[in-house]
Amino acid sequence: MAIIGMTLFKLLRRISGSNVMPGIVSVCVIVLYGMMTGLASSTCRAVIMMTVVVAAKIKGRSPDMMTSAGIACVIQAVADPYIVMDAGFQLSFAAVLGIAVVDPMLEKIVGHGGRLSALRINVSVTLTTTPLVVYYFYQFPLYSVVLNMVVVPFVSVLIFCSMAAIFFGMMPGVWGFASVTAQFLAMPVRYILAAYRALCELMCKLPEYSVNVGHVSVEMVAVYYVTLVVVLWLLCRIRQKNIERPTVRRAAVLAVFFAVTCVTYEYMAYDRNFRVVYMDVGQGDGILIRSGKGVNILIDGGSSDNSQVGEYVIVPVLRYYGAAHIDYAFVTHADSDHISGLKYILQTENTGIIIENIVLPLYGMQDDFEELKEAAGNAGVNILYMKKGDAMEVSAGGVDELFGRDMAKISLSFLYPGPETGINDINELSAVIRLDYQSHRMLFTGDLGEAGERYLLDEHADVRADVLKVGHHGSRYSSCVDFLDAVSPEFAVISAGADNRYGHPHTETLDRLEAHRVGVKSTIECGAVSVKIDRGGLKLEQYR
């Protein structure tokens, strides 16, 4: 906006010798350009600020960034009060504050200069936007400052060459040189964009290119900004040598104590305990088990009515809970509504999510897993197999595959399928996994139907559980009376999509659960369902 608006204004002013007409034309172009790009909250801010700056130029007054930013903030908030909660709105104004407030303070501390100025502004914007980036996206791009130092200087060249190429490209065809000129001007655009892509891909290959922090509290964001301002103010006063040393020491000690106390509180209050999250994936299944000991486990991850479930549901949930490293991803069966999100993670570069192992049922329809196996192989992910009678324990030292369980640890027991089920239906061969933690149990049944449930009962499998993940999204052909009698759950979670074409969950299943006095949580009504186990017992939370 600044490049286009101010360049056009200065050019027209030099031609006409006036401020009024160039100002009107520049504002109209800026507004139309903003409308063309969609008028996002950050674009609206830029349009209003540039309009104020041009108006100040017309009146012969010096524009002030904080004044124009304040006017933009008030206008946008009056037009739509909810916009103040928009991430783009907050990030946009945080960047402005970085340039208008933090950069002058840094200039007093480190001095000014041509090359130093660009780095200083870059650092200033990074300092003010980082807490919001972490708050909304749960991760921090470690090399962003370095990358911006290369990217930003070429933006002006990119814009001017693009506009010039468009201008000559619109000229009549009878002007033979116009087409050649347009193509010539477009070459720098092509190479700059190619260089941008290459640089981003290079950065993404560096270790820890994106640090997954997990969600932080609003209080922690506020503490960061207060600490930033106090520290910069102290450094400015020290640099100017107009403050007594004892005062500096007391203020510095107070600032450090305040920051350390708040960070320690945030660390202690940060949710790192055991948690099971039934993600709101729509018509499908996706379950995250966070051990609280640094081990993260997935059970399924897909959807049949959300084609972008991996990008917009599963990956953000994993980032939110600080679970960017998945030690084991279990797959109950190969239906797309259970694996589409996992395939996205395996087949897409730079998601920031790393899966170490994919665990598949040893028995069942292995041909259906071929596409998933190929994706795992291409991504360098190990493929393991589970069978009836296997168990896995999660301890403080990591994950060990064992037979048997220790109730003091998190234990995953594989109850089904075995080698001789006599069943050939893909849903009925869904893996059944039981989780034991402290004195509580959870049962995960995939799309298991009545035939598989009867087999488990005939084999006298220990299916008792406090929380049941209802099979097949609440289908009437799952969760039969005898199976519910054996499980005897206190709560049941149904993962299904709103208005799905199957009509899940069916009334018959809900009636059976009600008859057994089971508390039902459905992702249709509740959104994501989270289960915590602490000294107070089971606690179910919901998040939409």
HELIX and SHEET records of a PDB file:
HELIX    1   1 ALA A    2  SER A   16  1                                  15    
HELIX    2   2 VAL A   20  MET A   36  1                                  17    
HELIX    3   3 SER A   41  LYS A   59  1                                  19    
HELIX    4   4 MET A   65  ALA A   79  1                                  15    
HELIX    5   5 PRO A   81  MET A   85  5                                   5    
HELIX    6   6 ALA A   87  LEU A   97  1                                  11    
HELIX    7   7 GLY A   98  VAL A  102  3                                   5    
HELIX    8   8 ASP A  103  VAL A  110  1                                   8    
HELIX    9   9 GLY A  114  PHE A  137  1                                  24    
HELIX   10  10 SER A  144  VAL A  151  1                                   8    
HELIX   11  11 VAL A  152  PHE A  154  5                                   3    
HELIX   12  12 VAL A  155  GLY A  169  1                                  15    
HELIX   13  13 GLY A  176  CYS A  204  1                                  29    
HELIX   14  14 VAL A  218  GLN A  240  1                                  23    
HELIX   15  15 ARG A  245  ALA A  269  1                                  25    
HELIX   16  16 VAL A  309  VAL A  309  1                                   1    
HELIX   17  17 GLY A  310  ILE A  314  3                                   5    
HELIX   18  18 VAL A  315  TYR A  320  1                                   6    
HELIX   19  19 SER A  336  GLN A  347  1                                  12    
HELIX   20  20 GLN A  366  PHE A  369  5                                   4    
HELIX   21  21 GLU A  370  ASN A  378  1                                   9    
HELIX   22  22 GLU A  450  ASP A  458  1                                   9    
HELIX   23  23 GLY A  471  GLY A  474  5                                   4    
HELIX   24  24 VAL A  481  VAL A  487  1                                   7    
HELIX   25  25 THR A  507  ALA A  515  1                                   9    
HELIX   26  26 THR A  523  CYS A  526  1                                   4    
SHEET    1   A 2 GLN A 139  PRO A 141  0                                        
SHEET    2   A 2 SER A 210  ASN A 212 -1                                        
SHEET    1   B 8 ASN A 382  MET A 386  0                                        
SHEET    2   B 8 ILE A 354  PRO A 361  1                                        
SHEET    3   B 8 HIS A 325  PHE A 330  1                                        
SHEET    4   B 8 ASN A 296  GLY A 301  1                                        
SHEET    5   B 8 GLY A 286  ARG A 290 -1                                        
SHEET    6   B 8 ARG A 275  TYR A 278 -1                                        
SHEET    7   B 8 ALA A 528  ASP A 534 -1                                        
SHEET    8   B 8 GLY A 537  TYR A 543 -1                                        
SHEET    1   C 8 GLY A 398  LEU A 402  0                                        
SHEET    2   C 8 ALA A 391  SER A 395 -1                                        
SHEET    3   C 8 ILE A 410  TYR A 416 -1                                        
SHEET    4   C 8 VAL A 432  TYR A 437 -1                                        
SHEET    5   C 8 HIS A 440  PHE A 444 -1                                        
SHEET    6   C 8 VAL A 467  LYS A 469  1                                        
SHEET    7   C 8 PHE A 491  ILE A 494  1                                        
SHEET    8   C 8 GLY A 519  SER A 522  1                                        
END                                                                             
